[in-house]
Amino acid sequence: MYRPSPTVQRRASIVVSVVALALVAWWVSRQDAPKFPDSLGGYLWLVAALAVYALALAARGWRWHRIMRLAEIPHDRADAYRLTLVGYMGNNVLPARGGEVMRIAILGTRTTAKRRTILGSILAERILDAAVLAALFAVLTWFGVAHAPAGQWPAAVAAVALVLGGIALAGYLALRRRGHFASFNEKVRPVTRALKVFAHAEGLLLASLSAAIWCCEGTTLLLVGHALGLELHFLDSTLIIVLASLLAAIPAAPGYAGTFDAGLVLGLNAVGVHGGTAVGFILLARFVMFVPVTVAGLAVLLHSYRDFRLGRRGGSEVLGDAGRLTVEDPPAERERADDDPARDEEPLDTPDRLPDGRRGGVDHRVAHLREDGGEGRRDVGVLEALRDHRGDVEDR
């Protein structure tokens, strides 16, 4: 099966953005000058919109944390929140959703889990978002919100795809319990481990949380409308964000340039918002939902992950100092006056033998070196760190 190369995909996304931006620019050229808040109250509504959007981002961070817990990915909860901001920042400034790659790469240096497993947790997030968006789109369309601007058949397609996806997942899980697809499951297990959330009772909770997140984003647009004096209905603003997010799923340039804006235009026209008010709404929505999170994500990246190096596993709260011992070369030891070259050349055939000839484990070696003192004392810290690390692994 033909699969386009990354270069082809990147060029196609640029073409999509250029076409969408051209259409949006043509629409803007036929409108009045953009309208902005003209009172203190209007700007206070924008502050409220920022607060609600921040709440939605926090909920996304907690959702990713729960998905990783179900996938048994060792991590710090704070990393889930911080990397959510970093991911949004990357998606806004890098092509091909580069923010997701940044999340995988950075968290991969701070956990013992495979990067493919981390990728699976992000796929679980995206599938949850897509499923909830499809459900909201179908329901809002069938209820005739804003006169169903996309028509009935796209809603029917979304609903059928959602139902077929659920049936396929249930069928696959049933066959897996009967022993089928064993070899296939072994190959994809690192990626699909996080997808078991859809067969877990907590999956319903996370799906409900996803719906609440999109409602928060709809509320954000509702408050942006209030800042401009628009009396939008909550269902209207929710439909606008659903349309914009569905179109933003089309591969495009960084920041969903053109596709997100086209979705806003489609939704605003459906609810009867035109002219300079619509142009101002798009600009303010862009500001509230893109600028602060990009600045915050960059600040988090520079503050919390400034030592990040692609492909290098550094120390972290998850691995601890013992984790660093496994990936970093120890510092070279300076030559001492009492070094004996002849002793250095002796074969190391019994490195773990105690004085009485017994084979000692880590705990026995620590005790022996404490009693031995002198040059043996240097190794106590290393052995204690390894012993503690072994205990942490056993606890997990």
N, C-alpha and C positions, 0 to 999 in steps of 0.2 A: 504494500500500500504506500502510495506517495505521501511523503511527509515533508513539508516545506522547510528549508534551512532557516536558521536564526536570522540570517541576513534578509531572506525573503519576507519572513514574518515582520522584521523591523521596518522594512520598506513599506509593507502593506499597512502596518499600523500608522505610519506617517501619512500615507495616502488617505486613510480613513479620517485622520484628524484634519488634514488640509481640506478635504471635501466638507466635513462637518463644520469646521470653522468658517469656510467660505459661505455656507448656507446661513449660519448664525450671523455673520457679518452683513450679509445681504438683508436679513431680517432687521438687524439693528439699524441699518441705514434708512429704513422706511419708518422708524419710530422717532419720537421726540427725544430731546436731550434727557439723560438719565435723571431720575428724581431721587433725592436722598433725604434722610430725616432733617427736619427743620426746627426741632425743639429738643430740649433736654430729655423729655419723656421718650422721644423716638430713640435716642442713643441708649437710654436705660433698657429699652426693649432689646437692643442689640447685645447689651451686657447679659441680659437674661438668656438670650439665644446662645451665647458663648458658654454659659454655665450649663445649660441643658446638653449641649453638644459634648462638653467635657464629661458629663455624667455618662453619656453613651459610650465614649471612649473608655472610661473606667470599667463599664460593664463588659466591653469587648475584651479588655485585659483579664478580667476575672473569668470570662468564658474560656479563653485560651488556657488559663491556669487549670481549670477543671478538666478540659480535654486532655491536657498533658498528664494530669494525675491519673485519669482513667487509662491512658496509654502507658503508664508506669515510666514516664520520662522524669528522671531526677532533675529538679530545678528549684530556683528560688521564686517565690511568688512575686517578689518585686521585679524580677526580670520579665515576667509575663506582662506587667503593666508598662515597664519602661520600653521594652522591645515593641510593644504595640504602637507606641508613639514613633519609635524609630522606623518601623515598617511603613507607617502612614507618610512620614517624611520622605522615605525612599521612593514610595509610589508616586509622590507628587513631583519629584525632581529627576527620577531615573526612568529610562524606558523599560518596557516589558515587565512592569510590576517589580522593579528592582528592590523594592522594600521587603518583599517576601524573601528574596535571596539574602538580604542583609540579616533578617531575623534568623534564618537557618544557619548562616555562617557564624554569627556572633554567639547564639545560644549553643552551637556545636562546640565552642571553645570553653563552655562553662558547665558542661554536663557530660556524663559518661554515655549518654544515648547516641545512637547513630544519627547522622544527619538525615538519612532517609526516613527515620522514625519521626524526626521533627517536621520533615516535609509532610508526612501523613497527618500530623496534628493541624497544620495549616490548611491542608486539603479538607479536613473535617470542618474547619471554620467556613471555608468557602462554600462547601456543600450545604451547610446549615443556612448560610445567607441566601444562597440561590433558591433553596426549597421554600424558605419563608417569603422571599420576594415573589416567587411564582404564585404561592398561595394568596398573598395579599393582593397581587395584581388581578387574579381571577375573581376573588371575592368582591373587590372594589368595582371591577368592571360589571359583574353580574348585578350588583346593587345599583348600577347606573350612576355612580359618583362622577360628577363633571361630564355627564352625558357620554361616558365610556369613550374617550378620545381615540384609543387605539383600536376600537372595534371589538366585536364579540369573538371572532375566530382566534386571535392571538391568545385571549384568555382561555379558550377551550384547549388550545395546544399546550399552554402552560399547565393546565389542570391534568390533562392526559399524561404529559411527561412526568408530572409529579407522582401520579398514581402508578404508572408503569415502573418508575424508579423504585417505589416502595415495594411493589410486587417482586421485582427482580432481586432486591436485597433480601426480602423474606425467603424467596426460593433458594438463593445461594446459601443462606445460613442453614436452611433445612437440609440441603444436600450435604453441606459440610459436616453436620452432625451425624450423617449416615456414612461418613468416610470418603465422600467424593471430593474431587479437586484437591487432594492432599498435596501433590507435587506443585501445583499452581500456587496453593496457599503458602508453601514454604518459600517460594520465590518472592512473593509480594508481601510477606508478613511484616517486614520492617516498615513498609509504607502504610499498610492497611491496619496496623495495630491500633492506631488512633480512631479508625473508622468504626471500631466496635461500640463507640458511643451510640450509634444508631440502633444497636441491639440491646442497649442498657436502659434501665429504668430512668436513669438521670438524663438520657437523651431527650425525653419529653420536657424536662425542666429546661435544658439548654435550648430547645426549640422555642419554648415560651419566652425565654430570655432574649433570644434573637428577635422575636416579634416585638418585644418591648423596646429593644435597641432601635429598630426601624421606626417605631412609634415616637421615640425620643428625637430621632432625626427629622421626622415629620413635624414634631412640635418645634424644633429649631427653625424650620422654614415658616411655621405659623407665626413665631415671634418676630422673624425678619419682616413678614408682612405687616404685623402690627406696628413695627418701627416706621413703615411707610404709610400708615393709616389705612391699610387694607383690612377688611373684615372677612378673612378667609375662614372657612370651616375646617375643623381638624381633619376630616376625611379628605378634603380637597388638598391640604398640604401633604398628607400622607401619600396620596396618589401622585403628587408631583415628585416626591423623593423616590417613590417606587419606579416611576418612569425614567427619571434621571439615572438611577442606579442600574436599571436594566440596560439602558443604552451605554452606560459607562463600562459594562462588562465586555463590550466590543473592544478588541485590542486597538489601542490608540497611542498617541504620544503621551509623555509624562503629564501627570495631573489630569488624565482623561480629557485632554484638550479637545474641545469640539463636541464629543459625544455626550458628556455630562451636561453641557450647556444646551445641546439640542433637546435633551430630555426635559430640561427646565422650560424651554420655550414651548414645547408641546403641551406640557401641563398647564402653564400659565395661560396659553391661548384657550385651553379647554375650560378653565374656570373664569374666563372673561377678563383677564388682566392684560392690558395692552399699553402701548406708548412708552413714555419715559418711565412710568412706574414699573413696568415689566423689566426694562433695561436696568434700572436701579436695583430691582429685586435680584436679578441675576448677579450683578456685581457684588452686592452685599452678601448673597448666599455664598459666592465664591470666597469672599474674604473670611466669613465666619467659619466655613468648613474646611478651608485649605491653609490659610496663612498662619493662624496661631499654632495649629498642630505641626506644621512644618518647622516653625521656629522652635517649638518645644522639643520636637524629635531631634533636631540638630543639637540643641543644648544638652539633651540627655546623652546623645552619642559622644559628644566631646567631653562630658563630665564623667559619665559612668563607664564608658567603653573606649576611652582614649588610648588604652594600651592594646586594643584589639588588633590582631594581625591575622589576615586570611590564612587558614590552613594550620594555625598553631594553637595548640591547646594550652592555655595558661592556667594559673591558679584561680580558684573560685571558691565561693562559700560552699558549693556542693562538694567539690573534690577535696578542698582543704590543702594544707601544706603537703600531705602525703601524695596528693594528686600531682603536684608539681614535681615530686621526686621521680615519678614514672616517665616524665616527658622532657625533663631538663637535664643536661649534663651537669654533674657535680663540679664545683670549682676545683681547679688544679691545686694540689697540696704542695706547699713549699717544702723544699728539701731541708731536712734537719741535720744537725751535727752528728747525731747518734745513729743515722741511717746506716744499715749494714748491707752493702750490695750483694754479698754472698747469701744473706738470708732472703733477699728479694728474689733470687734465682731459684730458691727451693720450690718444688712442686706443691701446689695448693690442693692436696688430695683430701684433707680433712678440715675444711673451713668451718664446719659446724660442729666439731667435736668439743666436748667439755674436757677438763683436765682428767677426769676419771675414765675417759674413753666413751661415755655415753653420747648418743646423738641428741643434741639439744635443739628444741624448737625456739621460736622467737622469744617467748616468755622466759625460758631458761637462760638464753643468751643474755637477755637484759639483766637478769639477776646476777649472772656470773661476771659481766662486765662492770656492774656497780661495785662488786666486791674486789675485782681486780684493780680498779683505779688506774692512775697513770694514763698511758697512751690508749688503753682500752676505753677510757671514759669518753673519748671523742665519738665513739660509735653508738653510745647509748641513745642519744637523741634521734639518730636515724632509725635505729631499731624500734624505739618507742613510737615514732611516727608511723612506721610500717605496721606495727601491731595495732595502733588505733585505727589506721585506715582499713586493715583487715576486719576489725570489729564493725566499722561502719558499713562495709560491704555485706557482711553477714546479716546485719540488722535490716538492710534493705532487701 
